[in-house]
Amino acid sequence: MDATDCQAEIEVTHGVGLHARPSVTFARLAKSFPCKVEIEVNASGVWLNGKSIAKIMGAKIRKGAILKIRAEGGRADEAVFALKSLVERDFDEDRRHGRIL
């Protein structure tokens, strides 16, 4: 893989998974990169548009799900790193509600 093609895998640890707010946060961050971003849930073989709030919410991604994130194009490596970090930080939900841990 090079800077135009990148992939990562991570477990969703957020208590309720990707409900509305995390889905919006994820998609907005994905949209901030010029590359194509896709996600796969639990090795389903189905890749979803990571920039689509509707697709992400529709996948009903729960806590414990294994999320693969892949990006292709300019700044793909940065996009995957940023999105993986966002999932690791539980979508910054604690900060948003004033509960910095």
Secondary structure as UniProt FT lines:
FT   TURN            3..4
FT   STRAND          5..11
FT   TURN            15..16
FT   HELIX           20..31
FT   STRAND          36..41
FT   TURN            42..43
FT   STRAND          47..49
FT   TURN            50..51
FT   HELIX           53..58
FT   TURN            59..60
FT   TURN            63..64
FT   STRAND          66..72
FT   TURN            74..75
FT   HELIX           76..88
FT   HELIX           90..92
FT   HELIX           93..96
FT   TURN            97..98
//
